[in-house]
Amino acid sequence: MKKSEVTPKKVEAPIPVQKPVHTAIDKEAKKELQKVQKQFQQLEEKIAQLNKKKTELESSLTDPAIYSDRSKFFEAENAYKKSGNELEQLNAEYEIVFEKIMELEKK
């Protein structure tokens, strides 16, 4: 057989892939994901606000007018500790919600 006499190969058309039918489950999963993403965004905002508040409280603890007055210092110190505890709780919740988002996005 000569090179010019090569027989062409038959090319088959690709089999069309059917797209999955959107079910109520898909809609519920999407709705759940949006709900969790909104919760995540709210947590981010709360954490940012609390970090700002904590920084302001740190500054107040170094203010001579505060640390020279025992009751004001005690009040500022308690507020600082409280904001630190709240921040710790929010960060834990933030991590849980982040993991939920990752799970929901895999589906």
Short mmCIF file of the C-alpha atoms (twelve columns), coordinates in Angstrom:
data_MODEL
# 
_entry.id   MODEL 
# 
loop_
_atom_site.group_PDB 
_atom_site.id 
_atom_site.type_symbol 
_atom_site.label_atom_id 
_atom_site.label_alt_id 
_atom_site.label_comp_id 
_atom_site.label_asym_id 
_atom_site.label_seq_id 
_atom_site.Cartn_x 
_atom_site.Cartn_y 
_atom_site.Cartn_z 
_atom_site.pdbx_PDB_model_num 
ATOM 1   C CA . MET A 1   0.000   0.000  0.000  1 
ATOM 2   C CA . LYS A 2   1.308   3.405  -0.926 1 
ATOM 3   C CA . LYS A 3   1.279   6.418  1.357  1 
ATOM 4   C CA . SER A 4   -1.168  8.220  -0.899 1 
ATOM 5   C CA . GLU A 5   -3.606  5.299  -0.643 1 
ATOM 6   C CA . VAL A 6   -4.213  5.498  3.115  1 
ATOM 7   C CA . THR A 7   -7.765  4.668  3.974  1 
ATOM 8   C CA . PRO A 8   -9.441  7.223  6.177  1 
ATOM 9   C CA . LYS A 9   -10.518 6.019  9.600  1 
ATOM 10  C CA . LYS A 10  -14.105 6.354  10.633 1 
ATOM 11  C CA . VAL A 11  -14.558 8.975  13.323 1 
ATOM 12  C CA . GLU A 12  -17.490 8.360  15.588 1 
ATOM 13  C CA . ALA A 13  -19.448 11.260 16.978 1 
ATOM 14  C CA . PRO A 14  -19.022 11.694 20.712 1 
ATOM 15  C CA . ILE A 15  -21.838 10.431 22.856 1 
ATOM 16  C CA . PRO A 16  -23.768 13.387 24.237 1 
ATOM 17  C CA . VAL A 17  -23.481 13.686 27.989 1 
ATOM 18  C CA . GLN A 18  -26.742 14.233 29.766 1 
ATOM 19  C CA . LYS A 19  -26.715 16.987 32.302 1 
ATOM 20  C CA . PRO A 20  -27.994 15.961 35.721 1 
ATOM 21  C CA . VAL A 21  -31.534 16.972 36.413 1 
ATOM 22  C CA . HIS A 22  -31.711 19.600 39.129 1 
ATOM 23  C CA . THR A 23  -33.638 18.112 41.966 1 
ATOM 24  C CA . ALA A 24  -35.118 19.507 45.106 1 
ATOM 25  C CA . ILE A 25  -32.048 18.170 46.928 1 
ATOM 26  C CA . ASP A 26  -29.747 20.360 44.823 1 
ATOM 27  C CA . LYS A 27  -31.882 23.408 45.556 1 
ATOM 28  C CA . GLU A 28  -31.924 22.640 49.259 1 
ATOM 29  C CA . ALA A 29  -28.140 22.167 49.297 1 
ATOM 30  C CA . LYS A 30  -27.649 25.459 47.478 1 
ATOM 31  C CA . LYS A 31  -30.012 27.206 49.885 1 
ATOM 32  C CA . GLU A 32  -28.152 25.707 52.858 1 
ATOM 33  C CA . LEU A 33  -24.811 26.821 51.382 1 
ATOM 34  C CA . GLN A 34  -26.072 30.375 50.945 1 
ATOM 35  C CA . LYS A 35  -27.380 30.393 54.512 1 
ATOM 36  C CA . VAL A 36  -24.043 29.201 55.896 1 
ATOM 37  C CA . GLN A 37  -22.109 31.675 53.729 1 
ATOM 38  C CA . LYS A 38  -24.238 34.516 55.105 1 
ATOM 39  C CA . GLN A 39  -23.574 33.288 58.640 1 
ATOM 40  C CA . PHE A 40  -19.854 33.150 57.811 1 
ATOM 41  C CA . GLN A 41  -19.901 36.731 56.544 1 
ATOM 42  C CA . GLN A 42  -21.690 37.923 59.682 1 
ATOM 43  C CA . LEU A 43  -19.097 36.182 61.840 1 
ATOM 44  C CA . GLU A 44  -16.290 37.866 59.897 1 
ATOM 45  C CA . GLU A 45  -17.892 41.256 60.550 1 
ATOM 46  C CA . LYS A 46  -18.403 40.548 64.264 1 
ATOM 47  C CA . ILE A 47  -14.808 39.358 64.615 1 
ATOM 48  C CA . ALA A 48  -13.498 42.503 62.889 1 
ATOM 49  C CA . GLN A 49  -15.581 44.731 65.188 1 
ATOM 50  C CA . LEU A 50  -14.483 42.835 68.270 1 
ATOM 51  C CA . ASN A 51  -10.819 42.991 67.242 1 
ATOM 52  C CA . LYS A 52  -11.178 46.762 66.881 1 
ATOM 53  C CA . LYS A 53  -12.832 47.012 70.294 1 
ATOM 54  C CA . LYS A 54  -10.134 44.843 71.869 1 
ATOM 55  C CA . THR A 55  -7.400  47.038 70.375 1 
ATOM 56  C CA . GLU A 56  -9.099  50.149 71.757 1 
ATOM 57  C CA . LEU A 57  -9.340  48.505 75.184 1 
ATOM 58  C CA . GLU A 58  -5.633  47.610 75.037 1 
ATOM 59  C CA . SER A 59  -4.852  51.248 74.359 1 
ATOM 60  C CA . SER A 60  -7.037  52.372 77.234 1 
ATOM 61  C CA . LEU A 61  -5.122  50.087 79.607 1 
ATOM 62  C CA . THR A 62  -1.938  52.036 78.845 1 
ATOM 63  C CA . ASP A 63  -3.622  55.402 79.354 1 
ATOM 64  C CA . PRO A 64  -2.290  57.045 82.559 1 
ATOM 65  C CA . ALA A 65  -5.768  58.341 83.377 1 
ATOM 66  C CA . ILE A 66  -7.047  54.752 83.390 1 
ATOM 67  C CA . TYR A 67  -4.245  52.826 85.044 1 
ATOM 68  C CA . SER A 68  -3.804  55.442 87.777 1 
ATOM 69  C CA . ASP A 69  -7.477  55.052 88.788 1 
ATOM 70  C CA . ARG A 70  -7.928  51.608 90.263 1 
ATOM 71  C CA . SER A 71  -11.667 51.293 89.539 1 
ATOM 72  C CA . LYS A 72  -11.332 52.522 85.938 1 
ATOM 73  C CA . PHE A 73  -8.427  50.158 85.347 1 
ATOM 74  C CA . PHE A 74  -10.381 47.230 86.831 1 
ATOM 75  C CA . GLU A 75  -13.356 48.080 84.602 1 
ATOM 76  C CA . ALA A 76  -11.183 48.383 81.481 1 
ATOM 77  C CA . GLU A 77  -9.333  45.171 82.305 1 
ATOM 78  C CA . ASN A 78  -12.594 43.245 82.740 1 
ATOM 79  C CA . ALA A 79  -13.928 44.591 79.447 1 
ATOM 80  C CA . TYR A 80  -10.659 43.580 77.755 1 
ATOM 81  C CA . LYS A 81  -10.849 40.045 79.164 1 
ATOM 82  C CA . LYS A 82  -14.527 39.765 78.204 1 
ATOM 83  C CA . SER A 83  -13.810 40.838 74.626 1 
ATOM 84  C CA . GLY A 84  -10.945 38.333 74.468 1 
ATOM 85  C CA . ASN A 85  -13.272 35.519 75.577 1 
ATOM 86  C CA . GLU A 86  -15.959 36.584 73.097 1 
ATOM 87  C CA . LEU A 87  -13.359 36.700 70.343 1 
ATOM 88  C CA . GLU A 88  -12.215 33.200 71.216 1 
ATOM 89  C CA . GLN A 89  -15.802 31.914 71.003 1 
ATOM 90  C CA . LEU A 90  -16.439 33.667 67.703 1 
ATOM 91  C CA . ASN A 91  -13.228 32.270 66.208 1 
ATOM 92  C CA . ALA A 92  -14.260 28.741 67.217 1 
ATOM 93  C CA . GLU A 93  -17.683 29.255 65.632 1 
ATOM 94  C CA . TYR A 94  -15.991 30.765 62.557 1 
ATOM 95  C CA . GLU A 95  -13.903 27.618 62.088 1 
ATOM 96  C CA . ILE A 96  -16.967 25.371 62.399 1 
ATOM 97  C CA . VAL A 97  -18.925 27.416 59.849 1 
ATOM 98  C CA . PHE A 98  -15.926 27.469 57.498 1 
ATOM 99  C CA . GLU A 99  -15.744 23.657 57.636 1 
ATOM 100 C CA . LYS A 100 -19.488 23.460 56.903 1 
ATOM 101 C CA . ILE A 101 -18.995 25.625 53.822 1 
ATOM 102 C CA . MET A 102 -16.181 23.389 52.618 1 
ATOM 103 C CA . GLU A 103 -18.380 20.302 53.036 1 
ATOM 104 C CA . LEU A 104 -21.325 21.881 51.261 1 
ATOM 105 C CA . GLU A 105 -19.176 23.058 48.355 1 
ATOM 106 C CA . LYS A 106 -17.930 19.503 47.796 1 
ATOM 107 C CA . LYS A 107 -21.469 18.291 47.120 1 
# 
